[in-house]
Amino acid sequence: MTSTPDATSEVQRVGLGGPWEQLYGYSRAVRAGDLIVSSGCRATVDGNVVHVGDPGGQTKIAFQIALDGIVAAGASVSDVIRTRMYVTDPSHADAVGRVHGELFGLVRPAATVVVVAGLLEPEQLVEVEVEAYAPQRP
């Protein structure tokens, strides 16, 4: 994991060492003041799509990757205020929503589910994004 504060502002960029972070020039999560946002996360582990054919299993992995970035930037699950879930098939919405409920049922963030034409790999069924609000302590 890398955490890089921006010298000119209150921006902190968190990398978890994924192979595409450096190659594509992005951070897993970015903290700007009290707001922390994740990049889109899919169920890809060590370059391989996991839980092929299982939208619920992919959702759990994708949210765990996103939450790892959020936590590394100084927030917790209870600080999550918004989630976005992108599914490749509307029939996956129930499985994805149920996993969301397991993870965030007590937190109840604002949530959006969007059906998309596809993701980077045909085996990827779900992509998620997470936003958290976590006031910095002096």
N, C-alpha and C positions, 0 to 999 in steps of 0.2 A: 504494500500500500504506500502511496505517496500522497502527501498533502502539501500543497504549495500556496502560501498566501501571496496575493498580489501586492507588491510594495506600494502601489499608488492608491489602493482602495481597501474596502472591507471584504474583498472577494477571496475565497479560499477554494482551490480546485483539488478534488480528491480523485486519485487513480487507484484502482485495485490491481493493476498489473496485467489486465487483459491484453491479448495480443494486438487488438485493433486500436486501443487507446492512443498509443504512440503513433502508429501507422496512419490513422485517420485524424489525429489531432483533436481528441476530445477527452473530457473528464467523465468519470462514472457519476460523480455528483459535484455540484458547485454550491457553495454557501455564499450568499450576498447579504451581508448583515444578518438579519434574523430568519431569512428565507433560505431553504435548502431544496434544491431540485435534483432529481436523478436524470440521467440520460435514459433513453429507451433501453429496456432489458428484455432479453429473450432467454429461453432455456437452452443455452449453449454453454457447455462446460468443457474446458480444454479443447476448444475448437469443434466439438461434436454436439449435435442436437440430441438432447436427452428426452425421455418420455415421448418418443415418436408415436403419434396417433392418440395421445392422451392430453387433451387441452387442460384438464385440471392439474395433472402432474407438471405440465409445462408452466402453468400459472404459478404454482408454488415455487418452483426454481427461479422463475423470472422475478417474482417479488422478493425472494431472498437476496438475489444479486442486487436489486435496487435498494433494499433496506440495508445491506452491508455498506453501500456508499453513503446512505443517509446517516447511519450510525457513525461511520468514520468522520463525517463532517460535524458531528456533535449533537445529533438528535436521536430520538427513540421512536418506536412504533406509535406511542401515544401522542407524539408531536405531529403525526401525519394529518394534513388538512385536505389533500386532494390526491386522487388516483385517476389514471387513465389506462384503459385496457383496450387494446386493438386485437380483434379476432378476425381470422380469415374466413370464418363460416358462422352465420347467425345461430346455427344449432349448438355452437360451443358456448354461447352466452350463459347458459344455466350453470354449466360446470365451472366456468371462470368466476361467475358471480358467487357461487357457493364457497369457493376457495377464498375469495375476497371477504366474504362474511366470516369465515374461520379466522382470518388474520386480523381483520379490522372491525369486527362486529361491535366491540365495546367502544372503539374510537369513532366510528361512523364518519369518515371523511366524505367530502363531496366526491362523487365518482362518475365517470363517463365510460361507456362502452361504445366503441366504434367498429363497424365492420369494414375491413380493408380488402383490397383485391389480392394482396399477397405480402409476404415478408421476404427477407433476403434469401432464405433457404425454403424450398417447398415443404420440408418437414416441420418448419416453425409455424405453429398455429396461433401463438399469442405473443404480444409484446406489451410491456407495462411501463408506466412512468409514475413516479411518486414525488409529491411536494410536501415539505414539512415546515412548520413554523416553530423555531426554537430560539427564544431570546438568549443572546449571549450574556454570560455572567461576567461581571468585572473581575 
